[in-house]
Amino acid sequence: MDAHGNEPDPRFTLANERTFLTWLSTSLALSAGGVAMAAVSTDVFVPWMRTVLAVTLVSLSALSAAMAYPRWRRVQRALRSATPLPPPALAPILGYGVALVAVLALILILLGR
């Protein structure tokens, strides 16, 4: 990363780093959820739906991990140049993606009873 601009307050830099690490831990949780969904027994969900849910969760995990560092870099650059912070473009994708998985899982649970 280039060092142009002024050194930001260390508290902001550390907060940005914590946010970066939170994106990574979110990615790990999504990945674990995807693996768990793939391991669910066949009598709980139909196999193709388990696969869809697992692939969706693992894909969201990969997207979250892949976008964490570029997001950190853009925020750090904005802090150095005292410009507005970039919007969190990944947040709606993760929010809606996880909500979709939850709704599908809920429907499958209710239909399975």
VENVENPE-V258640 format. One record per backbone hydrogen bond with DSSP energy under -1.0 kcal/mol. CO is the residue of the C=O (numbers start at 1). NH is the residue of the N-H. If there is no record, write none. Layout:
BEGIN
co-><CO/CO>
nh-><NH/NH>
END
This chain:
BEGIN
co-><9/9/10/11/12/13/14/15/16/17/18/19/20/21/22/23/24/25/26/27/28/29/30/31/32/33/34/35/41/41/46/47/48/49/50/51/52/53/54/55/56/57/58/59/60/61/62/63/67/68/69/70/71/72/73/74/75/76/77/78/80/87/90/91/92/93/94/95/96/97/98/99/100/101/102/103/104/105/106/107/108>
nh-><12/13/14/15/16/17/18/19/20/21/22/23/24/25/26/27/28/29/30/31/32/33/34/35/36/37/38/39/44/45/50/51/52/53/54/55/56/57/58/59/60/61/62/63/64/65/66/67/71/72/73/74/75/76/77/78/79/80/81/83/6/89/94/95/96/97/98/99/100/101/102/103/104/105/106/107/108/109/110/111/112>
END
